[in-house]
Amino acid sequence: DIFNRCPEVLEKWQDRLNYIQVDEFQDSSNTEMELVDRLSEKHKNLMIVGDPDQNIYEWRGSDVKLLVDFDKSHIPTKTVILNQNYRSTPQILRCANTLIEKNVFRLKKDLFTKSGDGGQVYHYHEKNEYAEADRIIANIHQIRKETGCNYADFAVLYRSGFLSRVIEKKFTENGVPYEIFGGVKFYQRMEIQDVMAYLRLVAFDDDISFKRIVNKPRRKFGRVKLQRLLALQKDGESLFQTLQENLDDPTFKGSGAKDFVAVINGVRQLHQAIPLSECVERICTDSGYEKYIRELGDMERFENLSEFKRIASEYENNFGEQVSLKEFINQISLQSEDDGEEACDMVKLMTIHAAKGLEFPYVFIIGFSEGIFPSAKTIEERKKMGLEEERRLCYVAITRAKETLTISYAKQRMLYGRTNASLPSRFLREIPDSVTQKKGAYRTPCAHAGYSVDGFRTAPYYNAYSAVQRKSVLSASTSGVEKTIYLELNKGDMVQHTAFGRGLVLSVMKMGGDALLEIAFDEIGTKKLMAKTASAHMKKL
C-alpha cells in the first residue's frame, strides 16, 4: 500500500482534499471505504450520497452495511433523508415501498411524490412466455394509439438475459422495433454464434464456420496451424475436407484435430436419422462446447446455450421430428437478420442491472417466477443476503417506471428443455393486492408454498431449478476426459430422465457404437434420444 510505504504521499493528498464527496456509496467495497477513510481522516469533511435500497452489486464486492452502519462507524454523522421522488407516480412508489420494506439491512424510508395519481400498476398472469410477449405487444400498440408516444418510451426489463429471446422473436414477427440496451441481441451472442457455426459446418461444410470453431474450445489449433491448412487447401475443397485428408501432417500433431473431425463426421452421419433437438444436444456435448461454457463460470452464457437447445426442441415440436437441420439453420438465419437501420425510435430491452440509473414512461418487467426472480443461484449461494439483494434489484426495476408499470408472470416456462409449471415469485406475494390491478387467472401462493419461516428457503419449483443449475455449473470443477457411461436398455424398460421424467422404452435401434432410443415419457410424450447422450441424464428403473 503506497500510503503505508510513503506517508508523505498520504499527507500530500490529505492536505489537498479538504472536502470529499462520494456518490453512489451503496456500491462501495471495504477497500474503497478504507481509501476514503485514509484520505479524509485529517479534515474529517466527508459527505456520502447513496441509497442502500439500490445496492445490487454485492456479487462484485460491494457491502450494503457500509452505508447502513455509516453513522455508527463515523461519529459524529448527520444523516439527511432525501425521500421525495420526482420520477414515478404514487401508485408505482407504493408498489416499491411495500416490497422493499421486507428487507432488514436498510435505512427506513418511504418514497413519496407530490405528483397527482397516475396509471395503475398492472400485474398480468399469463399461460406461458409467448402469451406474456403477446400481451406486451398488445399493450404497446394500445398505449401508442391512445397517447401518440414513441417506441423509445417503452422498456422491457428482465432478471436474466436469456429471457429476452421470446420477446425478441415476437417483436420481430410483429414488426416492433427494438434494441438490446447494454448488450447484444440473442442470436448475436457469442455462444449462440458458436453453436450455429458448428451446425453450419455439419450441414453446409462452411469454411467461415470452420475458422470460427476449429479452436473453440481450445484444441491447440491456432494461427500457425490454420495457415498451414490454408496452404494445403485445393481449389473446390473445403477446409474441413483438407484437414480430414491431412490429419497425419506433422503440423497438426499434438492438436485436437482428429477428435474435432470425428465429432463433426459423427454428427453428419446421424443428423438425418435423429431428431433436431438431439442433433443440437450432441453438438454441444460431443464437441466439448457445453463443458467449455460451464468452465467459463458465466451462468448467463450457460442459460443462453440452454435457451438455444429449447429453441431446437420448440422448432421440432412445431414442424415435426422430420424437420431437417438445414431448414432449422435457414429459419434461424432469417430470424437473426439485422436490417441495418439506425433507427432511434425503438423499444429498449435490457437486464435490470443495465437499467440502473435510467427511466422510462412505460416499463414492463417479465419473468416473475420463483427461481428466476428471485434468482435461485443467488439465494442458494448467499441465503438471506442474496434474497435481500434480489429484492433490492426488484425495487430498482420498479422505480425505473415513470407513468405505467406492468409486471408479468408466466404459469409455464420452458427451462433446460423442459416445460415447467412455475410458481409465482414470492415478490408478487409481498406486494399487497391493493397496490396492483391483477389481470388473468392469478394464483396466489399459499402461506406454506415452499417458503419457510426464515423467508429464504424455496418452493419446490425453485429447488428443481436450482438443482439443474448446480448439476450444470458444479461439474465445471471436474478435469480431464469425462467417461461416457452407456446405459444398456431394451424395449419395455422403464427409465427416469432428469428433464423429461419417467418414461417407457418403446424401441432400441443399434447404430454403430450408439443406439437410437424411442421413449414414451409420462409428461411430454414420445421422444427419440441417442443412448450415449441421454445416459448422462437418465437412469434405468
KEDRENBA-610991 format. One line per field, with one value per residue (C-alpha): residue number from 0; residue in three letters; x, y, z. Coordinates in Angstrom, 2 decimals, m for minus. Example, Ala and Ser with C-alpha at 12.3 -4.5 7.8 and 13.67 -1.06 7.14 Angstrom:
2
k <- [0, 1] .
r <- [Ala, Ser] .
px <- [12.30, 13.67] .
py <- [m4.50, m1.06] .
pz <- [7.80, 7.14] .
***
This chain:
541
k <- [0, 1, 2, 3, 4, 5, 6, 7, 8, 9, 10, 11, 12, 13, 14, 15, 16, 17, 18, 19, 20, 21, 22, 23, 24, 25, 26, 27, 28, 29, 30, 31, 32, 33, 34, 35, 36, 37, 38, 39, 40, 41, 42, 43, 44, 45, 46, 47, 48, 49, 50, 51, 52, 53, 54, 55, 56, 57, 58, 59, 60, 61, 62, 63, 64, 65, 66, 67, 68, 69, 70, 71, 72, 73, 74, 75, 76, 77, 78, 79, 80, 81, 82, 83, 84, 85, 86, 87, 88, 89, 90, 91, 92, 93, 94, 95, 96, 97, 98, 99, 100, 101, 102, 103, 104, 105, 106, 107, 108, 109, 110, 111, 112, 113, 114, 115, 116, 117, 118, 119, 120, 121, 122, 123, 124, 125, 126, 127, 128, 129, 130, 131, 132, 133, 134, 135, 136, 137, 138, 139, 140, 141, 142, 143, 144, 145, 146, 147, 148, 149, 150, 151, 152, 153, 154, 155, 156, 157, 158, 159, 160, 161, 162, 163, 164, 165, 166, 167, 168, 169, 170, 171, 172, 173, 174, 175, 176, 177, 178, 179, 180, 181, 182, 183, 184, 185, 186, 187, 188, 189, 190, 191, 192, 193, 194, 195, 196, 197, 198, 199, 200, 201, 202, 203, 204, 205, 206, 207, 208, 209, 210, 211, 212, 213, 214, 215, 216, 217, 218, 219, 220, 221, 222, 223, 224, 225, 226, 227, 228, 229, 230, 231, 232, 233, 234, 235, 236, 237, 238, 239, 240, 241, 242, 243, 244, 245, 246, 247, 248, 249, 250, 251, 252, 253, 254, 255, 256, 257, 258, 259, 260, 261, 262, 263, 264, 265, 266, 267, 268, 269, 270, 271, 272, 273, 274, 275, 276, 277, 278, 279, 280, 281, 282, 283, 284, 285, 286, 287, 288, 289, 290, 291, 292, 293, 294, 295, 296, 297, 298, 299, 300, 301, 302, 303, 304, 305, 306, 307, 308, 309, 310, 311, 312, 313, 314, 315, 316, 317, 318, 319, 320, 321, 322, 323, 324, 325, 326, 327, 328, 329, 330, 331, 332, 333, 334, 335, 336, 337, 338, 339, 340, 341, 342, 343, 344, 345, 346, 347, 348, 349, 350, 351, 352, 353, 354, 355, 356, 357, 358, 359, 360, 361, 362, 363, 364, 365, 366, 367, 368, 369, 370, 371, 372, 373, 374, 375, 376, 377, 378, 379, 380, 381, 382, 383, 384, 385, 386, 387, 388, 389, 390, 391, 392, 393, 394, 395, 396, 397, 398, 399, 400, 401, 402, 403, 404, 405, 406, 407, 408, 409, 410, 411, 412, 413, 414, 415, 416, 417, 418, 419, 420, 421, 422, 423, 424, 425, 426, 427, 428, 429, 430, 431, 432, 433, 434, 435, 436, 437, 438, 439, 440, 441, 442, 443, 444, 445, 446, 447, 448, 449, 450, 451, 452, 453, 454, 455, 456, 457, 458, 459, 460, 461, 462, 463, 464, 465, 466, 467, 468, 469, 470, 471, 472, 473, 474, 475, 476, 477, 478, 479, 480, 481, 482, 483, 484, 485, 486, 487, 488, 489, 490, 491, 492, 493, 494, 495, 496, 497, 498, 499, 500, 501, 502, 503, 504, 505, 506, 507, 508, 509, 510, 511, 512, 513, 514, 515, 516, 517, 518, 519, 520, 521, 522, 523, 524, 525, 526, 527, 528, 529, 530, 531, 532, 533, 534, 535, 536, 537, 538, 539, 540] .
r <- [Asp, Ile, Phe, Asn, Arg, Cys, Pro, Glu, Val, Leu, Glu, Lys, Trp, Gln, Asp, Arg, Leu, Asn, Tyr, Ile, Gln, Val, Asp, Glu, Phe, Gln, Asp, Ser, Ser, Asn, Thr, Glu, Met, Glu, Leu, Val, Asp, Arg, Leu, Ser, Glu, Lys, His, Lys, Asn, Leu, Met, Ile, Val, Gly, Asp, Pro, Asp, Gln, Asn, Ile, Tyr, Glu, Trp, Arg, Gly, Ser, Asp, Val, Lys, Leu, Leu, Val, Asp, Phe, Asp, Lys, Ser, His, Ile, Pro, Thr, Lys, Thr, Val, Ile, Leu, Asn, Gln, Asn, Tyr, Arg, Ser, Thr, Pro, Gln, Ile, Leu, Arg, Cys, Ala, Asn, Thr, Leu, Ile, Glu, Lys, Asn, Val, Phe, Arg, Leu, Lys, Lys, Asp, Leu, Phe, Thr, Lys, Ser, Gly, Asp, Gly, Gly, Gln, Val, Tyr, His, Tyr, His, Glu, Lys, Asn, Glu, Tyr, Ala, Glu, Ala, Asp, Arg, Ile, Ile, Ala, Asn, Ile, His, Gln, Ile, Arg, Lys, Glu, Thr, Gly, Cys, Asn, Tyr, Ala, Asp, Phe, Ala, Val, Leu, Tyr, Arg, Ser, Gly, Phe, Leu, Ser, Arg, Val, Ile, Glu, Lys, Lys, Phe, Thr, Glu, Asn, Gly, Val, Pro, Tyr, Glu, Ile, Phe, Gly, Gly, Val, Lys, Phe, Tyr, Gln, Arg, Met, Glu, Ile, Gln, Asp, Val, Met, Ala, Tyr, Leu, Arg, Leu, Val, Ala, Phe, Asp, Asp, Asp, Ile, Ser, Phe, Lys, Arg, Ile, Val, Asn, Lys, Pro, Arg, Arg, Lys, Phe, Gly, Arg, Val, Lys, Leu, Gln, Arg, Leu, Leu, Ala, Leu, Gln, Lys, Asp, Gly, Glu, Ser, Leu, Phe, Gln, Thr, Leu, Gln, Glu, Asn, Leu, Asp, Asp, Pro, Thr, Phe, Lys, Gly, Ser, Gly, Ala, Lys, Asp, Phe, Val, Ala, Val, Ile, Asn, Gly, Val, Arg, Gln, Leu, His, Gln, Ala, Ile, Pro, Leu, Ser, Glu, Cys, Val, Glu, Arg, Ile, Cys, Thr, Asp, Ser, Gly, Tyr, Glu, Lys, Tyr, Ile, Arg, Glu, Leu, Gly, Asp, Met, Glu, Arg, Phe, Glu, Asn, Leu, Ser, Glu, Phe, Lys, Arg, Ile, Ala, Ser, Glu, Tyr, Glu, Asn, Asn, Phe, Gly, Glu, Gln, Val, Ser, Leu, Lys, Glu, Phe, Ile, Asn, Gln, Ile, Ser, Leu, Gln, Ser, Glu, Asp, Asp, Gly, Glu, Glu, Ala, Cys, Asp, Met, Val, Lys, Leu, Met, Thr, Ile, His, Ala, Ala, Lys, Gly, Leu, Glu, Phe, Pro, Tyr, Val, Phe, Ile, Ile, Gly, Phe, Ser, Glu, Gly, Ile, Phe, Pro, Ser, Ala, Lys, Thr, Ile, Glu, Glu, Arg, Lys, Lys, Met, Gly, Leu, Glu, Glu, Glu, Arg, Arg, Leu, Cys, Tyr, Val, Ala, Ile, Thr, Arg, Ala, Lys, Glu, Thr, Leu, Thr, Ile, Ser, Tyr, Ala, Lys, Gln, Arg, Met, Leu, Tyr, Gly, Arg, Thr, Asn, Ala, Ser, Leu, Pro, Ser, Arg, Phe, Leu, Arg, Glu, Ile, Pro, Asp, Ser, Val, Thr, Gln, Lys, Lys, Gly, Ala, Tyr, Arg, Thr, Pro, Cys, Ala, His, Ala, Gly, Tyr, Ser, Val, Asp, Gly, Phe, Arg, Thr, Ala, Pro, Tyr, Tyr, Asn, Ala, Tyr, Ser, Ala, Val, Gln, Arg, Lys, Ser, Val, Leu, Ser, Ala, Ser, Thr, Ser, Gly, Val, Glu, Lys, Thr, Ile, Tyr, Leu, Glu, Leu, Asn, Lys, Gly, Asp, Met, Val, Gln, His, Thr, Ala, Phe, Gly, Arg, Gly, Leu, Val, Leu, Ser, Val, Met, Lys, Met, Gly, Gly, Asp, Ala, Leu, Leu, Glu, Ile, Ala, Phe, Asp, Glu, Ile, Gly, Thr, Lys, Lys, Leu, Met, Ala, Lys, Thr, Ala, Ser, Ala, His, Met, Lys, Lys, Leu] .
px <- [0.00, 1.57, 0.17, 1.84, 5.12, 5.15, 3.43, 4.37, 2.17, m0.80, m0.15, 0.09, m3.33, m4.91, m3.79, m5.14, m8.53, m10.26, m13.70, m14.56, m17.90, m18.61, m21.63, m23.37, m21.86, m24.14, m21.95, m18.71, m16.49, m14.45, m11.29, m12.85, m14.11, m10.59, m9.22, m11.83, m11.23, m7.48, m7.90, m10.48, m9.03, m7.19, m10.02, m12.91, m15.10, m16.66, m20.04, m21.51, m24.60, m26.30, m29.39, m28.94, m32.14, m30.31, m27.27, m27.30, m23.60, m22.78, m21.68, m18.99, m17.73, m19.92, m21.20, m24.55, m23.68, m21.07, m23.85, m26.42, m23.93, m22.05, m23.37, m22.13, m18.64, m18.20, m19.19, m20.49, m22.53, m25.57, m27.98, m30.34, m33.11, m34.00, m37.19, m39.16, m39.35, m39.69, m40.00, m42.75, m46.46, m47.80, m49.06, m45.60, m43.98, m46.45, m45.54, m41.81, m42.21, m44.29, m41.78, m38.53, m39.79, m39.40, m35.60, m33.74, m30.41, m31.63, m32.34, m36.03, m37.56, m40.67, m40.55, m43.29, m44.21, m46.28, m47.42, m51.03, m52.25, m51.19, m51.90, m52.32, m49.57, m50.73, m49.94, m50.61, m50.77, m50.18, m50.28, m46.67, m43.85, m45.39, m48.64, m46.53, m44.81, m48.11, m49.57, m46.65, m47.05, m50.79, m50.23, m47.57, m49.90, m52.77, m50.73, m49.23, m52.70, m54.07, m51.14, m49.19, m45.96, m42.83, m41.48, m38.48, m40.79, m41.10, m38.68, m38.84, m36.72, m35.71, m33.58, m31.51, m30.52, m31.87, m35.43, m35.14, m35.24, m39.02, m39.60, m37.16, m38.85, m42.33, m41.21, m39.58, m42.68, m44.94, m42.76, m41.98, m38.55, m36.28, m32.71, m30.84, m29.55, m26.17, m25.91, m26.37, m29.36, m29.87, m28.70, m25.66, m24.32, m21.01, m22.26, m25.21, m23.00, m20.57, m23.21, m24.69, m21.20, m20.95, m24.35, m23.46, m20.24, m22.20, m24.86, m23.00, m19.26, m18.82, m15.25, m16.25, m17.87, m14.84, m12.50, m14.75, m14.95, m12.00, m10.23, m13.25, m12.98, m9.19, m7.71, m4.16, m5.16, m4.05, m2.98, 0.13, m1.80, m4.62, m2.14, m0.68, m4.16, m4.91, m1.69, m2.74, m6.27, m7.01, m9.43, m13.02, m12.08, m13.37, m11.07, m12.72, m12.06, m8.46, m7.97, m9.55, m7.19, m4.09, m4.52, m1.11, 0.66, 3.35, 1.98, m1.24, 0.39, m0.40, m3.59, m7.19, m7.75, m8.57, m11.16, m12.68, m13.02, m14.51, m17.16, m18.26, m18.34, m20.22, m23.00, m23.06, m23.69, m26.53, m28.22, m30.73, m31.70, m32.07, m34.34, m33.14, m33.04, m30.82, m28.52, m28.06, m27.53, m24.83, m23.01, m22.98, m21.78, m19.59, m17.65, m16.91, m18.52, m21.04, m18.29, m16.26, m19.15, m19.58, m15.89, m16.12, m18.26, m20.67, m24.20, m25.78, m23.89, m24.91, m28.56, m28.36, m26.99, m29.85, m32.29, m30.91, m31.49, m35.02, m35.42, m34.45, m36.96, m39.65, m38.96, m39.09, m42.43, m43.90, m42.75, m42.36, m39.41, m38.61, m37.60, m34.09, m31.06, m30.71, m34.29, m33.67, m30.46, m32.17, m35.07, m32.73, m30.78, m33.98, m34.91, m31.46, m31.06, m30.25, m31.91, m29.02, m31.27, m30.02, m33.49, m33.64, m37.30, m37.08, m38.32, m35.45, m34.82, m32.35, m31.42, m32.35, m28.68, m28.28, m31.36, m29.97, m29.93, m32.37, m36.05, m38.87, m42.52, m43.74, m41.97, m42.67, m40.90, m41.15, m40.29, m41.75, m41.37, m39.80, m36.29, m35.91, m36.74, m35.56, m32.64, m32.26, m28.48, m28.19, m30.29, m28.51, m25.12, m25.86, m29.10, m30.75, m28.27, m28.83, m32.61, m32.33, m30.19, m32.74, m35.46, m33.38, m32.97, m36.74, m37.06, m34.66, m36.69, m39.98, m38.60, m37.46, m41.12, m42.45, m46.10, m47.13, m45.64, m46.62, m45.26, m45.95, m45.73, m45.99, m47.64, m45.45, m41.93, m39.53, m36.18, m33.36, m35.52, m38.49, m41.75, m42.07, m45.21, m43.71, m44.74, m45.31, m42.38, m42.53, m42.16, m45.70, m46.97, m45.06, m46.80, m50.35, m53.38, m54.38, m51.28, m51.69, m54.52, m54.41, m55.25, m55.69, m56.23, m53.84, m52.87, m51.92, m49.21, m50.37, m48.56, m46.69, m46.00, m42.41, m41.43, m40.09, m40.44, m36.92, m38.01, m35.26, m35.95, m37.59, m40.56, m40.38, m40.00, m37.06, m35.42, m35.77, m34.49, m31.60, m30.69, m30.35, m28.07, m25.95, m25.56, m24.60, m22.24, m20.53, m19.47, m17.12, m14.75, m14.03, m10.87, m9.55, m11.56, m15.05, m16.02, m19.37, m21.48, m23.51, m26.84, m27.86, m31.62, m34.15, m37.67, m40.05, m37.54, m38.65, m36.33, m36.18, m34.83, m33.71, m35.52, m38.31, m39.33, m40.45, m40.71, m41.16, m38.63, m40.60, m37.71, m33.90, m32.10, m28.36, m26.27, m22.57, m21.30, m24.51, m28.26, m31.34, m33.93, m37.63, m39.11, m42.68, m42.46, m45.40, m45.37, m44.17, m44.96, m42.63, m39.08, m36.17, m32.80, m29.31, m28.29, m24.80, m26.01, m29.15, m27.33, m25.75, m29.24, m31.13, m31.24, m32.92, m35.73] .
py <- [0.00, 3.27, 5.25, 2.91, 2.86, 6.58, 8.58, 11.81, 10.86, 10.32, 13.64, 15.46, 14.22, 14.77, 18.41, 18.89, 17.24, 19.45, 18.14, 14.73, 13.62, 10.05, 9.41, 6.02, 5.00, 1.97, 0.22, 0.76, m2.07, m2.33, m1.48, 1.70, 2.58, 2.22, 4.51, 7.21, 6.98, 7.42, 10.45, 12.15, 11.41, 14.76, 17.24, 14.85, 16.61, 13.58, 13.51, 10.35, 10.02, 6.73, 4.57, 1.22, 0.04, 0.22, m1.85, m4.54, m5.35, m7.41, m10.18, m7.72, m6.93, m4.03, m4.13, m2.54, m2.50, 0.21, 2.69, 1.31, 1.48, 4.60, 6.78, 4.20, 3.88, 7.63, 9.65, 12.33, 12.00, 13.96, 11.96, 13.65, 11.50, 12.52, 10.60, 12.84, 11.21, 13.33, 10.46, 7.96, 8.07, 7.45, 4.02, 2.95, 4.26, 2.39, m0.79, m0.15, 0.83, m2.19, m4.53, m3.10, m2.72, m6.51, m6.06, m5.88, m4.34, m0.87, 2.61, 3.07, 5.43, 5.62, 7.35, 9.91, 12.29, 15.46, 14.48, 13.51, 9.95, 8.18, 4.86, 1.62, m0.91, m3.88, m7.49, m9.99, m13.72, m15.42, m19.02, m19.06, m16.81, m16.45, m15.15, m12.87, m11.42, m11.09, m9.14, m6.71, m6.12, m5.54, m3.07, m1.19, m0.80, 0.29, 2.88, 4.27, 4.57, 6.36, 8.68, 9.02, 8.18, 6.72, 3.18, 4.61, 5.41, 1.68, m0.64, m4.37, m5.43, m8.95, m10.61, m12.76, m12.19, m15.49, m14.24, m11.76, m14.46, m14.96, m11.19, m10.64, m13.33, m11.90, m8.30, m9.32, m11.22, m8.27, m5.50, m3.87, m2.18, m2.92, m2.80, m4.64, m1.89, m2.63, m5.98, m7.82, m9.47, m13.12, m14.59, m12.30, m13.54, m15.40, m18.77, m18.78, m17.82, m20.58, m23.32, m22.08, m22.31, m25.95, m26.68, m24.89, m26.86, m30.11, m29.12, m27.00, m27.67, m23.92, m22.51, m19.40, m21.55, m23.87, m20.98, m19.79, m23.03, m25.24, m23.97, m23.37, m24.90, m24.85, m27.70, m26.34, m25.34, m21.73, m19.30, m21.24, m24.47, m22.65, m21.01, m24.43, m25.78, m22.90, m23.65, m27.30, m26.42, m27.27, m25.48, m26.55, m28.24, m27.12, m26.54, m29.42, m31.77, m30.57, m31.19, m34.64, m35.64, m34.27, m35.34, m37.04, m33.81, m33.12, m29.59, m30.94, m33.40, m32.72, m30.85, m31.95, m32.08, m35.80, m35.55, m32.48, m34.27, m37.30, m35.20, m33.41, m36.62, m38.40, m35.82, m35.66, m39.39, m39.23, m35.86, m37.08, m40.07, m38.36, m35.51, m31.95, m31.42, m34.47, m33.20, m29.89, m31.72, m33.93, m30.95, m29.18, m32.19, m34.18, m31.09, m30.15, m26.77, m27.07, m28.05, m25.08, m22.71, m24.23, m23.76, m20.10, m19.75, m17.39, m18.50, m16.15, m17.77, m21.20, m20.09, m18.76, m22.10, m23.89, m21.47, m22.34, m26.03, m25.14, m23.31, m26.53, m28.56, m25.96, m25.91, m29.70, m29.70, m27.13, m28.70, m32.36, m34.59, m34.97, m31.30, m31.06, m29.36, m27.20, m25.95, m25.07, m23.18, m21.23, m20.31, m19.11, m17.09, m15.32, m14.56, m13.22, m10.96, m7.35, m4.85, m2.44, 0.52, 3.01, 3.79, 5.70, 5.03, 1.52, m0.32, m0.91, m4.47, m4.85, m6.64, m4.88, m4.34, m2.46, m0.36, 1.14, 4.94, 5.01, 5.88, 5.23, 6.32, 2.74, m0.24, m3.98, m6.38, m10.00, m13.37, m13.06, m16.78, m18.31, m19.44, m16.82, m13.70, m14.04, m15.94, m19.49, m19.30, m16.07, m17.38, m20.72, m19.05, m16.19, m17.17, m14.19, m11.63, m12.95, m12.70, m9.12, m8.18, m9.78, m7.73, m4.57, m5.49, m5.73, m2.35, m0.84, m2.31, m0.96, 2.56, 2.82, 3.46, 7.00, 6.62, 2.99, m0.22, m3.71, m6.86, m10.32, m13.96, m16.94, m20.05, m22.24, m21.57, m23.88, m24.18, m26.53, m28.23, m28.91, m27.02, m26.27, m25.33, m22.40, m20.81, m17.05, m15.14, m14.52, m10.82, m10.88, m12.12, m9.37, m6.64, m6.22, m6.73, m3.12, m1.89, m3.72, m4.38, m8.08, m9.44, m13.10, m16.15, m15.15, m17.96, m16.70, m18.84, m20.14, m19.26, m22.55, m22.92, m23.93, m20.77, m21.42, m19.05, m17.72, m16.34, m17.66, m21.35, m22.06, m23.59, m26.99, m25.31, m23.31, m26.44, m28.21, m25.17, m24.76, m28.45, m28.20, m25.19, m26.94, m30.01, m27.91, m25.47, m27.55, m30.12, m27.46, m28.37, m31.76, m32.14, m34.49, m36.53, m37.38, m41.00, m41.51, m44.16, m46.16, m47.14, m50.51, m50.52, m52.85, m52.46, m52.36, m50.92, m48.04, m45.04, m41.79, m38.76, m35.68, m33.32, m35.40, m37.51, m41.17, m43.00, m46.36, m47.52, m48.30, m49.29, m49.54, m49.23, m50.03, m47.51, m48.34, m47.74, m45.95, m46.59, m44.59, m44.82, m44.12, m43.37, m42.50, m40.09, m39.67, m35.87, m34.82, m37.72, m39.66, m38.52, m40.01, m39.82, m41.12, m43.50, m42.12, m38.56, m39.45, m41.78, m38.80, m37.58, m40.83, m43.95, m47.31, m48.06] .
pz <- [0.00, m1.15, 1.79, 4.29, 2.44, 1.67, 4.44, 2.72, m0.24, 2.07, 3.81, 0.47, m0.66, 2.74, 2.61, m0.92, m0.29, 2.27, 1.33, m0.11, m1.54, m2.63, m4.84, m5.29, m1.97, m1.65, m4.24, m2.30, m1.13, 2.08, 0.15, m1.20, 2.28, 3.65, 0.92, 1.60, 5.35, 4.93, 2.68, 4.91, 8.34, 8.62, 7.90, 8.52, 5.96, 4.30, 2.57, 1.13, m1.07, m1.67, m1.37, 0.38, m1.30, m4.63, m3.70, m6.40, m6.72, m3.64, m6.01, m7.20, m3.70, m2.55, 1.04, 1.86, 5.58, 4.94, 4.20, 6.65, 9.56, 8.42, 11.24, 13.78, 12.31, 11.67, 14.73, 14.62, 11.43, 10.28, 8.14, 5.68, 4.16, 0.60, 0.05, m2.29, m5.71, m8.85, m11.33, m10.56, m9.81, m6.27, m7.37, m8.54, m5.36, m3.16, m5.02, m4.46, m0.80, 0.21, m1.39, m0.06, 3.50, 3.80, 3.83, 7.14, 6.07, 5.07, 6.34, 6.97, 4.43, 2.25, m1.09, m1.76, m4.53, m4.76, m8.23, m8.76, m9.21, m12.37, m14.02, m12.15, m11.59, m13.65, m12.88, m15.68, m15.13, m18.50, m19.70, m20.92, m22.09, m25.55, m24.13, m21.94, m25.03, m26.92, m24.01, m24.02, m27.76, m27.41, m24.57, m26.51, m29.50, m27.28, m25.37, m28.57, m30.09, m27.01, m26.30, m29.57, m27.70, m29.28, m29.16, m27.28, m24.35, m23.58, m21.81, m21.13, m18.15, m17.10, m14.44, m16.83, m20.45, m21.77, m21.10, m23.98, m26.68, m26.85, m26.62, m29.49, m31.57, m31.03, m31.61, m34.90, m36.04, m35.20, m36.59, m33.23, m33.48, m30.54, m29.35, m26.61, m24.35, m22.79, m24.55, m27.84, m29.45, m28.63, m31.93, m31.99, m28.66, m28.76, m27.54, m29.97, m32.91, m31.95, m31.83, m35.09, m36.62, m35.53, m37.08, m40.34, m40.55, m40.17, m42.69, m45.26, m44.75, m44.38, m44.26, m42.31, m39.65, m39.62, m38.86, m36.05, m34.10, m35.05, m31.93, m29.73, m27.23, m27.41, m29.42, m29.84, m33.37, m33.59, m36.29, m37.42, m37.96, m39.72, m42.09, m42.88, m43.54, m45.91, m47.77, m48.18, m49.38, m53.02, m55.32, m54.65, m51.39, m48.01, m45.04, m43.22, m46.15, m46.30, m42.60, m42.83, m45.63, m43.90, m40.29, m40.41, m41.39, m38.76, m38.27, m36.80, m34.42, m30.79, m31.62, m31.15, m34.91, m35.03, m32.28, m33.93, m37.28, m35.54, m33.79, m36.97, m39.00, m36.24, m36.21, m40.02, m40.20, m37.72, m38.16, m40.75, m38.61, m35.24, m34.10, m34.48, m30.70, m30.29, m33.03, m31.21, m27.92, m29.45, m30.94, m27.58, m25.60, m28.02, m29.15, m25.55, m26.11, m23.28, m20.87, m22.12, m21.35, m17.88, m17.16, m18.10, m14.96, m16.72, m15.81, m18.34, m21.23, m19.99, m19.76, m23.33, m24.51, m22.74, m24.34, m27.78, m27.10, m26.15, m29.50, m31.32, m29.28, m29.90, m33.65, m33.71, m31.86, m34.24, m37.51, m36.63, m35.86, m39.56, m39.89, m41.32, m39.83, m42.96, m42.63, m38.99, m39.81, m42.59, m40.30, m37.55, m40.11, m41.17, m37.56, m36.73, m39.76, m38.89, m41.22, m40.60, m39.94, m37.37, m36.08, m32.81, m32.04, m30.61, m27.55, m25.12, m23.90, m21.04, m17.87, m14.65, m13.85, m17.15, m16.37, m13.15, m13.41, m16.35, m16.52, m18.99, m19.14, m19.65, m18.12, m18.39, m16.00, m17.12, m15.60, m12.10, m11.46, m8.37, m9.25, m11.97, m9.98, m7.27, m8.75, m7.47, m7.80, m5.79, m2.90, m2.90, m2.66, m0.23, 1.52, 3.29, 1.99, m1.52, m1.14, 0.11, m2.91, m5.25, m3.55, m4.00, m7.66, m7.98, m6.26, m8.80, m11.67, m10.31, m9.82, m13.46, m14.42, m14.63, m15.67, m16.04, m14.66, m15.81, m14.16, m15.52, m14.52, m16.87, m15.48, m17.66, m18.89, m20.66, m18.90, m19.88, m22.49, m20.21, m19.79, m16.08, m14.20, m12.32, m9.06, m8.90, m7.47, m3.73, m4.60, m6.02, m2.69, m0.86, m2.87, m1.45, m3.68, m3.02, m4.84, m8.16, m10.59, m11.47, m14.90, m15.78, m13.59, m10.85, m8.49, m5.04, m3.44, m0.09, 3.09, 3.10, m0.65, m0.06, 1.85, 5.33, 8.25, 7.75, 4.39, 2.15, 1.70, m1.53, m3.24, m4.98, m8.37, m7.07, m5.72, m9.09, m10.97, m8.57, m8.80, m12.58, m12.19, m9.54, m11.70, m14.70, m13.01, m10.37, m12.93, m14.27, m11.44, m12.96, m15.02, m17.62, m20.08, m18.89, m19.48, m21.18, m19.45, m21.96, m20.43, m21.89, m22.46, m24.03, m25.27, m22.29, m19.81, m17.57, m17.20, m15.25, m17.14, m15.17, m17.53, m19.13, m16.13, m16.18, m19.47, m21.20, m23.82, m26.99, m29.24, m29.37, m32.74, m32.66, m34.64, m34.58, m31.06, m30.11, m30.17, m31.09, m28.31, m28.68, m25.26, m24.26, m21.33, m18.98, m19.07, m22.53, m24.83, m27.12, m27.86, m29.76, m28.00, m28.64, m25.86, m25.24, m24.83, m22.89, m20.48, m18.72, m17.76, m17.31, m15.14, m15.53, m13.07] .
***
